[in-house]
Amino acid sequence: MPISYNSDLRVFRLDTPRTTYLMGLAGKENFLGHIYYGPSVPNDGLCELLRLDERPFTPGEVPGERASFYDAFPFEYPAWGGGNFREPCLRVIDAMGGGNCELFYESHRILPGKPPLEGLPAAFGTEDACSSLEIVCLDPVLGLRVHLLYTVFDDVDAICRSVRIENGGTAPVELSAALSASLELDNRDFDLITLHGSWAREMEIDRRTLAFGKQEAFSLRGISSHQYHPFLALCEHSATQEQGSVYGISFVYSGNFLAQAELDQFNKVRAVMGIHPDGFSWHLEPGESFQAPETVLVCSNQGLGGMSRTFHDFFRGHLIRGQHQPRPVLLNSWEACYFDFDHDRLLELGREAAQNGIELLVVDDGWFSHRSDPTTSLGDWTVNEEKLPGGLKRLGDELAALGVKLGIWMEPEMISPDSDLYRAHPDYAMTIPGRAPTLARDQLVLDLTRQEVRDCVFEQIAAVLNSAPITYLKWDMNRPLIDVYSTSLPPQRQGEAAHRYVLGLYELQERLVSKFPDVLLENCCSGGGRFDPGMLYYSPQIWTSDNAEAIDRLVIQEGMSLIYPYSATGAHVAACPSHVNGRVTPFATRGRVSLPGCFGYELDLGKLSEEELALIPQQIQEYRQYAPVFHNGDCYRLASYRENHSYDAVMAVSKDKSLAVVNFVQVCSRAYRRSLRLPLAGLAKNVRYRERETGVIRSGAGWMEGGLLFEALQADFYSKLVALEQVD
Ligand code: DGJ
């Protein structure tokens, strides 16, 4: 039984294949407390870990020490009130303006499968493969019920959590915080890991000692953001890539978030994850509910690599729909010609693509209305017949004759003040009444909280997709939400606008993938500004960063791989010198760095040398042969250039362990370094593997312990791909 309740001990038990999660009820009041999360443990004695033998007892036993109970108790879902001074998940303002809330266990049920979350992306699993626990806690004064939902899966060591808050009282209430999960842990000399960055520098790993007080990653930009990531991990200070305890929490959401860890006065840790409370409020009339988005918890005692492989399996198997395998190799027009193209130029790109074995041409920004720079036309999704006479249909047909498919770019959430849509419906833009709208990239954000705005956007997208043989859509989003205000909401409910925007976005993308299931959707947000599990529910791949320069990409992809599988990451061979950082790198190395992801080119093929062009068929063949191992197998980060400042190596092993690939890049050569022996990982110890290029045969143990030899080379930006295949 993966989920059980022991009524004698009053303990809930969740089991994944290799982890256990325990909660228990305390006192005659039935407080719900966290007991344990970690490697699987037998069913004995752990209820004592709720530590009720320690003072203070629950208030029912020692009423005079109520406050100190609240100050220390490891609440499973902490609310503000009673003396809980650490970050609460729930804050409620009642009809009288009071701000206290106290939750007590009321009931529970265990269900086969996993119920969907209304309007939100969420993990899925069949009734045979997963089961769920719903615990209901009640604030008897407010009549407020909190439905805590947990799901465990048979095949992966992840636990999903979400919360629904229901006003079962007779008066309205305001939620001013409704986070999705809290995790209470004893500090085990933890480091905190978050991802930070900026445009073109997304997802850099930041690891630091967990200090007393609150440390957080967050977004208030209306998108999950380039700057921080909806994720945190706590790992033992001694944890390495393959050893030590790690807890990871990921948030299946694409808007404002708070990921926070607090080390408190008792050397205990509370980690919380959810929609950021700043600027958030939600009004609940009696009988109404608020559904908070889902979190995914992973616990690994095999280091950061173990955590990553679990997240990869989980997202591939239980979150990302529409796998669209194999992904097409594409040529994107953006860094090839930006806005400067017409039908003939695109057809020329198509011809070059066809000659080089590239399957798809993506017409990026600039094909619609009179858009030839970023200042205009967003919202008017009709083809620019001056640039493309005969429209996308003619282009698609002519490309098809060459054997190349057509993909297009759109930015459906936006509106340019210089657009027919804005002239007809200025109110469709989100602006704050009485204030000048805040432009960013010369554009405004459409108010997706409104049904008529979503309908207008969807009808335009559908008309474009129906007009031509389009097989791929890149959905871009190029600015944060700033003037967050919806004319559809009364003044006292404007705190709902940012979340309602995200719900509107999800509804739009759901309609899109339901109506056009064969179109491969790629999300993008000026690169990786919204690379999160929420968006991955709709699009199986996301454009990782506008920085496709190979060396910077090593760092970005390292951060990405902490949580997401390579099959989720758009990775293109870009122009050189890099348009983003000016660096000059060999064409071969740019190909190798892109190989593990969803591969493509984003440059003017006509400007390549004969030698570079000659490499393209080889790169595509390598991609076809080895990317599936990265996309579907187990990945290992063998060496981090970010850490060692010299070389980087990632490895993937197929699930049946018959094929392994090592992708090595020497970024910066070191004088007198001699050769390098890189211990491999993930192979079957007693199986013999042959290195395909050299024919050298060794056991898995031999490769893992002895290492793979890289000769000392005096070359910067050198790359090598090594494949090992099972011999017997
Ligand atoms: C930002 C994206 O990240 C780029 O790849 C490109 O599509 C531009 N927008 C187009 O405006």
Residues whose N, C-alpha, C, O or C-beta is under 5 A from the ligand:
A	BS01	DGJ	W334 D364 D365 D476 C524 S526 G527 D546
